[in-house]
Amino acid sequence: MTRYATRGPVAMIAGIAVPLAVCAVLLPWRAHLSNTNVALILVVAVVAVAVLGSRTAGALAAVSSAVWFDFFYTQPYQRFSISKSADITTAVLLLVVGLVVSQLAVHARRMQVIAITDAGYLARIHDAAQLAQSSTSPDVVIARVSQQLTELLQARDCRFEYGSLIGHPPRLEQDGGVQVGRRAWDVDRLGLPDEEVELRSFASGRYVGRFMIRPTPGAVPSLQARLTAVTLADQAGSALDSAEHSHHTR
């Protein structure tokens, strides 16, 4: 199964179908299982969907779990209604806990991706950090980071823009995702959008500029590469911030 299959439409279908399947499998033991135990099993299913799928798939699994728990395991059975206050509490907690743990599972997966980043990515980050600390010119750091971003993201070229934000180009976010307008862009399936993509550079939480990346059609940079690119952009931001402070203290 491809990465897109596990995090695209198949993941969404799994988010809805897996809790239903779990409820159906447990149904013959309904009289012997407490509703609390059923809810805990469904939480495990939500975590599995979130880890193998995506944040959205995990959220769908949480909602689906609450719905099918209500339908199969609260009285009156096979109806979307609950007569006991204890079952209402369990269903609500199942939904809330499912939503929370699905987000935590996705975050843990992202941290694992960062942890297993290969030596080549780490070397780029180390190189940029050293240059940011040793160079007296932030332009040198920006030029080096621009070159590294071009290579990392398999782009045609990359340039840096100072000053305020202009326009609404696609944006490479801090979590490695890409936002086009108000919707998420599926980089793993489609690659980067076929137009300039901005990568904002920050220092101490303050926006200092942005890299404008011109993608190569058909190139699909990995999540590891995109997360490394975000780190490099902030290294450049730190160099700009240090240069600005030095200028003000003279």
One Martini backbone bead per residue (centre of mass of N, CA, C, O) as a GRO file, in nm:
protein
  250
    1MET     BB    1   0.095   0.036   0.024
    2THR     BB    2   0.081   0.351  -0.012
    3ARG     BB    3   0.113   0.649   0.135
    4TYR     BB    4  -0.145   0.766   0.013
    5ALA     BB    5  -0.337   0.533   0.082
    6THR     BB    6  -0.291   0.574   0.405
    7ARG     BB    7  -0.349   0.921   0.366
    8GLY     BB    8  -0.606   0.917   0.207
    9PRO     BB    9  -0.899   0.789   0.115
   10VAL     BB   10  -0.849   0.523   0.268
   11ALA     BB   11  -0.826   0.656   0.547
   12MET     BB   12  -1.113   0.769   0.555
   13ILE     BB   13  -1.257   0.500   0.531
   14ALA     BB   14  -1.126   0.376   0.783
   15GLY     BB   15  -1.238   0.584   0.988
   16ILE     BB   16  -1.533   0.468   0.944
   17ALA     BB   17  -1.502   0.141   0.929
   18VAL     BB   18  -1.341   0.031   1.173
   19PRO     BB   19  -1.540   0.084   1.407
   20LEU     BB   20  -1.766  -0.085   1.282
   21ALA     BB   21  -1.610  -0.352   1.279
   22VAL     BB   22  -1.555  -0.370   1.581
   23CYS     BB   23  -1.849  -0.369   1.672
   24ALA     BB   24  -1.930  -0.626   1.514
   25VAL     BB   25  -1.728  -0.823   1.650
   26LEU     BB   26  -1.839  -0.760   1.955
   27LEU     BB   27  -2.149  -0.823   1.958
   28PRO     BB   28  -2.167  -1.122   2.076
   29TRP     BB   29  -2.040  -0.978   2.364
   30ARG     BB   30  -2.234  -0.761   2.485
   31ALA     BB   31  -2.328  -0.907   2.759
   32HIS     BB   32  -2.001  -0.925   2.866
   33LEU     BB   33  -1.950  -0.625   2.799
   34SER     BB   34  -1.858  -0.335   2.885
   35ASN     BB   35  -1.880  -0.016   2.775
   36THR     BB   36  -1.597   0.067   2.863
   37ASN     BB   37  -1.442  -0.154   2.707
   38VAL     BB   38  -1.543  -0.079   2.430
   39ALA     BB   39  -1.427   0.210   2.431
   40LEU     BB   40  -1.129   0.126   2.460
   41ILE     BB   41  -1.113  -0.033   2.196
   42LEU     BB   42  -1.188   0.212   2.014
   43VAL     BB   43  -0.943   0.383   2.085
   44VAL     BB   44  -0.739   0.193   1.956
   45ALA     BB   45  -0.854   0.225   1.671
   46VAL     BB   46  -0.801   0.527   1.646
   47VAL     BB   47  -0.495   0.515   1.674
   48ALA     BB   48  -0.441   0.333   1.430
   49VAL     BB   49  -0.554   0.527   1.218
   50ALA     BB   50  -0.371   0.772   1.284
   51VAL     BB   51  -0.094   0.636   1.239
   52LEU     BB   52  -0.163   0.522   0.938
   53GLY     BB   53  -0.279   0.793   0.857
   54SER     BB   54  -0.449   1.073   0.979
   55ARG     BB   55  -0.592   1.330   1.135
   56THR     BB   56  -0.864   1.307   0.989
   57ALA     BB   57  -0.900   1.002   1.023
   58GLY     BB   58  -0.898   1.009   1.334
   59ALA     BB   59  -1.147   1.190   1.364
   60LEU     BB   60  -1.342   1.003   1.216
   61ALA     BB   61  -1.303   0.764   1.411
   62ALA     BB   62  -1.414   0.905   1.662
   63VAL     BB   63  -1.697   0.960   1.553
   64SER     BB   64  -1.765   0.670   1.465
   65SER     BB   65  -1.739   0.544   1.746
   66ALA     BB   66  -1.967   0.704   1.882
   67VAL     BB   67  -2.195   0.621   1.692
   68TRP     BB   68  -2.168   0.299   1.713
   69PHE     BB   69  -2.190   0.284   2.015
   70ASP     BB   70  -2.475   0.391   2.027
   71PHE     BB   71  -2.613   0.183   1.832
   72PHE     BB   72  -2.498  -0.101   1.977
   73TYR     BB   73  -2.442  -0.021   2.321
   74THR     BB   74  -2.713   0.140   2.356
   75GLN     BB   75  -3.006   0.216   2.500
   76PRO     BB   76  -3.159   0.158   2.241
   77TYR     BB   77  -3.101  -0.062   2.012
   78GLN     BB   78  -3.055   0.036   1.689
   79ARG     BB   79  -3.028   0.342   1.792
   80PHE     BB   80  -2.993   0.707   1.796
   81SER     BB   81  -3.003   0.653   2.128
   82ILE     BB   82  -3.006   0.752   2.485
   83SER     BB   83  -3.111   0.658   2.821
   84LYS     BB   84  -2.838   0.666   2.973
   85SER     BB   85  -2.622   0.870   3.138
   86ALA     BB   86  -2.369   0.689   3.137
   87ASP     BB   87  -2.365   0.651   2.824
   88ILE     BB   88  -2.332   0.944   2.752
   89THR     BB   89  -2.061   0.983   2.890
   90THR     BB   90  -1.908   0.764   2.733
   91ALA     BB   91  -1.953   0.881   2.447
   92VAL     BB   92  -1.822   1.154   2.496
   93LEU     BB   93  -1.547   1.047   2.589
   94LEU     BB   94  -1.485   0.892   2.336
   95LEU     BB   95  -1.473   1.136   2.150
   96VAL     BB   96  -1.262   1.307   2.300
   97VAL     BB   97  -1.037   1.096   2.330
   98GLY     BB   98  -1.015   1.026   2.032
   99LEU     BB   99  -0.929   1.308   1.935
  100VAL     BB  100  -0.676   1.338   2.111
  101VAL     BB  101  -0.517   1.071   2.038
  102SER     BB  102  -0.501   1.127   1.735
  103GLN     BB  103  -0.319   1.378   1.761
  104LEU     BB  104  -0.091   1.241   1.922
  105ALA     BB  105  -0.023   1.026   1.710
  106VAL     BB  106   0.062   1.222   1.487
  107HIS     BB  107   0.282   1.365   1.648
  108ALA     BB  108   0.453   1.112   1.704
  109ARG     BB  109   0.509   1.049   1.406
  110ARG     BB  110   0.657   1.315   1.346
  111MET     BB  111   0.882   1.274   1.556
  112GLN     BB  112   0.988   1.018   1.423
  113VAL     BB  113   1.071   1.144   1.158
  114ILE     BB  114   1.280   1.330   1.283
  115ALA     BB  115   1.452   1.107   1.431
  116ILE     BB  116   1.510   0.950   1.134
  117THR     BB  117   1.680   1.141   1.016
  118ASP     BB  118   1.927   1.164   0.814
  119ALA     BB  119   2.254   1.266   0.784
  120GLY     BB  120   2.207   1.468   0.552
  121TYR     BB  121   2.007   1.653   0.700
  122LEU     BB  122   2.178   1.712   0.951
  123ALA     BB  123   2.412   1.844   0.797
  124ARG     BB  124   2.254   2.088   0.692
  125ILE     BB  125   2.175   2.204   0.965
  126HIS     BB  126   2.462   2.232   1.077
  127ASP     BB  127   2.572   2.416   0.857
  128ALA     BB  128   2.369   2.651   0.897
  129ALA     BB  129   2.431   2.704   1.197
  130GLN     BB  130   2.729   2.772   1.168
  131LEU     BB  131   2.696   3.004   0.965
  132ALA     BB  132   2.509   3.181   1.145
  133GLN     BB  133   2.738   3.218   1.371
  134SER     BB  134   2.998   3.309   1.178
  135SER     BB  135   2.861   3.505   1.003
  136THR     BB  136   2.841   3.859   0.907
  137SER     BB  137   2.639   3.765   0.669
  138PRO     BB  138   2.313   3.696   0.592
  139ASP     BB  139   2.340   3.654   0.281
  140VAL     BB  140   2.507   3.397   0.299
  141VAL     BB  141   2.296   3.226   0.440
  142ILE     BB  142   2.069   3.259   0.233
  143ALA     BB  143   2.221   3.139  -0.006
  144ARG     BB  144   2.267   2.859   0.122
  145VAL     BB  145   1.971   2.791   0.186
  146SER     BB  146   1.864   2.817  -0.101
  147GLN     BB  147   2.032   2.584  -0.211
  148GLN     BB  148   1.926   2.365  -0.015
  149LEU     BB  149   1.626   2.390  -0.091
  150THR     BB  150   1.655   2.314  -0.385
  151GLU     BB  151   1.763   2.027  -0.326
  152LEU     BB  152   1.558   1.912  -0.122
  153LEU     BB  153   1.290   2.001  -0.317
  154GLN     BB  154   1.354   1.975  -0.618
  155ALA     BB  155   1.409   2.254  -0.742
  156ARG     BB  156   1.474   2.514  -0.959
  157ASP     BB  157   1.436   2.750  -0.737
  158CYS     BB  158   1.547   3.020  -0.499
  159ARG     BB  159   1.417   3.292  -0.303
  160PHE     BB  160   1.437   3.605  -0.121
  161GLU     BB  161   1.206   3.788   0.097
  162TYR     BB  162   1.154   4.083   0.217
  163GLY     BB  163   0.920   4.178   0.428
  164SER     BB  164   0.615   4.182   0.340
  165LEU     BB  165   0.330   4.028   0.257
  166ILE     BB  166   0.245   3.901  -0.077
  167GLY     BB  167  -0.014   3.755  -0.124
  168HIS     BB  168  -0.134   3.386  -0.189
  169PRO     BB  169   0.058   3.153  -0.176
  170PRO     BB  170   0.172   2.875  -0.136
  171ARG     BB  171   0.239   2.692   0.183
  172LEU     BB  172   0.497   2.600   0.390
  173GLU     BB  173   0.475   2.445   0.680
  174GLN     BB  174   0.591   2.355   0.995
  175ASP     BB  175   0.475   2.041   0.942
  176GLY     BB  176   0.518   2.001   0.608
  177GLY     BB  177   0.284   2.119   0.493
  178VAL     BB  178   0.042   2.230   0.241
  179GLN     BB  179  -0.108   2.545   0.155
  180VAL     BB  180  -0.407   2.616  -0.044
  181GLY     BB  181  -0.536   2.844   0.089
  182ARG     BB  182  -0.780   2.648   0.277
  183ARG     BB  183  -0.619   2.395   0.172
  184ALA     BB  184  -0.486   2.092   0.158
  185TRP     BB  185  -0.194   1.954   0.018
  186ASP     BB  186  -0.099   1.655  -0.156
  187VAL     BB  187   0.226   1.588  -0.174
  188ASP     BB  188   0.253   1.270  -0.187
  189ARG     BB  189   0.086   1.276  -0.470
  190LEU     BB  190   0.148   1.582  -0.621
  191GLY     BB  191   0.333   1.748  -0.495
  192LEU     BB  192   0.414   2.043  -0.566
  193PRO     BB  193   0.304   2.314  -0.673
  194ASP     BB  194   0.284   2.488  -0.999
  195GLU     BB  195   0.419   2.713  -0.800
  196GLU     BB  196   0.501   2.930  -0.591
  197VAL     BB  197   0.650   2.866  -0.270
  198GLU     BB  198   0.620   2.946   0.059
  199LEU     BB  199   0.879   3.009   0.322
  200ARG     BB  200   0.882   3.097   0.631
  201SER     BB  201   1.074   3.320   0.842
  202PHE     BB  202   1.191   3.283   1.180
  203ALA     BB  203   1.244   3.486   1.493
  204SER     BB  204   1.123   3.459   1.791
  205GLY     BB  205   0.829   3.453   1.637
  206ARG     BB  206   0.932   3.637   1.399
  207TYR     BB  207   0.888   3.778   1.105
  208VAL     BB  208   1.151   3.817   0.828
  209GLY     BB  209   1.063   3.622   0.584
  210ARG     BB  210   1.087   3.461   0.247
  211PHE     BB  211   1.078   3.175   0.063
  212MET     BB  212   1.084   3.121  -0.296
  213ILE     BB  213   0.961   2.832  -0.452
  214ARG     BB  214   1.041   2.652  -0.758
  215PRO     BB  215   0.910   2.388  -0.873
  216THR     BB  216   0.931   2.064  -0.993
  217PRO     BB  217   0.774   1.882  -1.199
  218GLY     BB  218   0.703   1.573  -1.021
  219ALA     BB  219   0.812   1.640  -0.756
  220VAL     BB  220   0.856   1.449  -0.426
  221PRO     BB  221   0.899   1.558  -0.134
  222SER     BB  222   0.960   1.468   0.164
  223LEU     BB  223   0.887   1.513   0.488
  224GLN     BB  224   1.178   1.536   0.580
  225ALA     BB  225   1.257   1.759   0.381
  226ARG     BB  226   1.043   1.968   0.475
  227LEU     BB  227   1.133   1.988   0.771
  228THR     BB  228   1.421   2.076   0.707
  229ALA     BB  229   1.343   2.335   0.556
  230VAL     BB  230   1.218   2.477   0.800
  231THR     BB  231   1.477   2.482   0.970
  232LEU     BB  232   1.651   2.644   0.770
  233ALA     BB  233   1.476   2.900   0.761
  234ASP     BB  234   1.527   2.962   1.069
  235GLN     BB  235   1.829   2.999   1.046
  236ALA     BB  236   1.809   3.249   0.871
  237GLY     BB  237   1.641   3.413   1.072
  238SER     BB  238   1.861   3.422   1.293
  239ALA     BB  239   2.069   3.579   1.126
  240LEU     BB  240   1.893   3.830   1.084
  241ASP     BB  241   1.845   3.893   1.383
  242SER     BB  242   2.143   3.928   1.466
  243ALA     BB  243   2.207   4.158   1.267
  244GLU     BB  244   1.997   4.357   1.380
  245HIS     BB  245   2.108   4.373   1.670
  246SER     BB  246   2.392   4.470   1.595
  247HIS     BB  247   2.299   4.736   1.463
  248HIS     BB  248   2.151   4.857   1.725
  249THR     BB  249   2.426   4.838   1.919
  250ARG     BB  250   2.614   5.058   1.767
   0.00000   0.00000   0.00000
